Amino acid sequence: MADNVGMEVLVVAAHPDDEVLGCGATLAKHARAGDRVFVQILGEGGTARAGRGKVGVKRVAELQRCAAKAAKVLKVKDLTMSGLPDNRFDGLELLEIVQHVERAIERYQPEVIYTHFWADLNVDHRLTCQAVVTAGRPMGVSAVRRVAAFEVLSSTEWSFGTVGPSFEPNVFERLDEELLEAKVEAMSCYPRELREWPHPRSPEGIEVLARRRGSQCGAGLAEAFTLIREVIL
């Protein structure tokens, strides 16, 4: 996916840290190949637990700083945070979410978009995917050629098939140790979101998943995706 130098690549994530957990190493690989990487985080994050008062406001500001640090690690060219209510996307009109994504697509003109899996446990993740598929629909003037869904540790695998099909990847991005290290370093920019092993959202959990996905495609390390659509020119 990172073979064509000079591509515009957009990640649309629901919450701060989803962009790292979902495809952080792949973003680093794109940047290393000379592609221009952009990240849009739709949700404010944090307020589902911290509330929307003073504590929540501080938590949102902290997450914004964390996202900016992680973006620097992954060499993201631009980061947009839309500030939608955390874990409350289902209280919004889908059109509102779609319009945020449409503006990002118009601004960055991506050829490749990465976003959440459509049957993820988290409702914000599911609606983000729906919004991306809607905003990136294959009209003739669209620059979007590929849309792929990533997995988010401690969310995607915990649906256990209850909201749709389980995540079964059919696209793999081969990684090396340096790219995996970049992903772990970027995730360390979110210290409150990291957990201790054996929680999947731990440094060890990130490595275990990368090695498991690598073994599925004959590589030592990989990130995995489900292809939503691709236009081959």
NORWOBEL-V549903 format. One record per residue. RES is the residue in one small letter. PSI is psi as a letter, one per 20 degrees, with the letter a starting at -180 (NA if undefined). BURIAL is b if it has 9 or more other C-alpha atoms within 8 Angstrom, else e. D_FIRST is the distance of its C-alpha to the first C-alpha in Angstrom with 2 decimals. Layout:
BEGIN
RES_PSI_BURIAL_D_FIRST / RES_PSI_BURIAL_D_FIRST
END
This chain:
BEGIN
m_i_e_0.00 / a_k_e_3.77 / d_h_e_5.67 / n_o_e_7.58 / v_p_e_10.15 / g_j_e_11.96 / m_q_b_9.88 / e_p_b_11.60 / v_p_b_10.05 / l_p_b_12.68 / v_p_b_13.57 / v_o_b_16.73 / a_q_b_18.64 / a_g_b_22.21 / h_q_b_23.69 / p_p_b_23.49 / d_h_b_21.73 / d_h_b_19.55 / e_h_b_16.72 / v_g_b_17.14 / l_h_b_17.84 / g_g_b_15.06 / c_k_b_12.00 / g_g_b_13.80 / a_h_b_12.31 / t_h_b_8.66 / l_g_b_10.31 / a_h_b_12.14 / k_g_b_9.31 / h_g_b_8.02 / a_g_b_11.77 / r_h_e_12.43 / a_i_b_10.24 / g_j_b_12.35 / d_q_b_10.48 / r_o_b_13.03 / v_p_b_12.76 / f_q_b_15.38 / v_p_b_16.83 / q_p_b_19.39 / i_o_b_21.57 / l_g_b_23.88 / g_q_b_26.54 / e_h_b_29.03 / g_q_b_28.86 / g_h_b_31.88 / t_i_b_34.60 / a_h_b_34.51 / r_h_e_36.10 / a_i_b_37.73 / g_r_b_39.08 / r_j_b_39.08 / g_b_e_42.08 / k_g_e_42.33 / v_g_b_40.54 / g_g_b_37.62 / v_g_b_37.50 / k_h_e_37.40 / r_g_b_34.66 / v_g_b_32.48 / a_h_e_33.14 / e_g_e_32.28 / l_h_b_28.92 / q_g_b_28.16 / r_g_e_28.94 / c_g_b_26.81 / a_h_b_23.77 / a_h_b_24.42 / k_g_b_24.70 / a_h_b_21.47 / a_h_b_19.69 / k_g_e_21.28 / v_g_b_20.13 / l_j_b_16.44 / k_l_b_17.09 / v_p_b_16.61 / k_h_e_18.20 / d_p_e_19.96 / l_p_b_20.95 / t_p_e_22.85 / m_o_b_25.00 / s_i_b_26.69 / g_k_e_29.33 / l_q_e_29.61 / p_p_b_31.96 / d_p_b_30.64 / n_k_b_30.52 / r_k_b_32.39 / f_h_b_29.83 / d_i_b_31.81 / g_i_e_34.74 / l_q_e_33.03 / e_p_e_32.72 / l_h_b_29.24 / l_h_e_29.60 / e_g_e_29.87 / i_g_b_26.54 / v_g_b_24.90 / q_h_b_26.47 / h_g_b_25.00 / v_h_b_21.45 / e_g_b_22.49 / r_h_e_23.73 / a_g_b_20.49 / i_g_b_18.58 / e_h_e_21.42 / r_g_e_21.43 / y_i_b_17.81 / q_l_b_16.69 / p_q_b_13.06 / e_h_b_10.61 / v_p_b_8.51 / i_p_b_10.83 / y_p_b_10.98 / t_a_b_14.52 / h_r_b_17.03 / f_p_b_17.82 / w_i_b_20.60 / a_k_b_23.09 / d_q_b_23.01 / l_h_b_26.48 / n_p_b_26.49 / v_h_b_27.63 / d_h_b_25.92 / h_g_b_22.54 / r_g_b_23.35 / l_h_b_24.59 / t_g_b_21.64 / c_g_b_19.39 / q_g_b_22.09 / a_g_b_22.31 / v_g_b_18.63 / v_h_b_18.74 / t_g_e_22.00 / a_h_b_21.13 / g_k_b_17.89 / r_q_e_19.64 / p_m_e_18.76 / m_q_e_21.57 / g_h_e_21.82 / v_i_e_21.69 / s_p_b_18.61 / a_i_e_15.62 / v_p_b_13.44 / r_h_b_11.30 / r_p_b_9.29 / v_p_b_10.99 / a_q_b_10.30 / a_p_b_13.10 / f_r_b_13.44 / e_q_b_16.64 / v_o_b_19.21 / l_p_b_21.62 / s_j_b_25.23 / s_g_b_24.44 / t_g_b_22.06 / e_i_b_23.71 / w_j_e_27.13 / s_h_b_27.29 / f_k_e_28.29 / g_j_e_27.65 / t_h_e_30.36 / v_j_e_28.57 / g_a_e_26.39 / p_q_e_24.33 / s_q_b_23.07 / f_o_b_19.39 / e_n_e_18.15 / p_q_b_14.42 / n_j_e_12.84 / v_p_e_9.14 / f_p_b_8.84 / e_o_b_7.01 / r_p_b_9.57 / l_r_b_11.66 / d_r_e_14.83 / e_h_e_18.07 / e_g_e_17.68 / l_h_b_14.62 / l_g_b_16.60 / e_h_e_19.60 / a_h_b_18.00 / k_g_b_17.27 / v_h_b_20.86 / e_g_b_22.28 / a_h_b_20.74 / m_h_b_22.17 / s_i_e_25.46 / c_i_b_25.72 / y_m_b_26.62 / p_h_e_29.58 / r_i_e_31.19 / e_i_e_28.18 / l_q_b_27.96 / r_r_b_30.15 / e_q_e_31.83 / w_p_b_30.76 / p_j_e_30.84 / h_p_b_29.43 / p_h_b_25.70 / r_l_b_25.11 / s_r_b_26.33 / p_g_b_24.76 / e_h_b_25.63 / g_h_b_24.14 / i_g_b_20.76 / e_g_b_20.89 / v_g_e_22.23 / l_g_e_19.41 / a_h_b_16.77 / r_h_b_18.90 / r_g_b_19.47 / r_h_b_15.86 / g_g_b_15.43 / s_h_b_18.50 / q_i_e_17.15 / c_j_e_14.49 / g_k_e_16.62 / a_r_b_15.34 / g_h_b_17.46 / l_q_b_15.23 / a_q_b_12.25 / e_q_b_11.36 / a_q_b_11.48 / f_q_b_10.88 / t_p_b_12.76 / l_p_b_11.34 / i_g_e_13.94 / r_q_e_13.34 / e_p_e_11.34 / v_o_e_13.11 / i_o_e_12.58 / l_NA_e_14.65
END
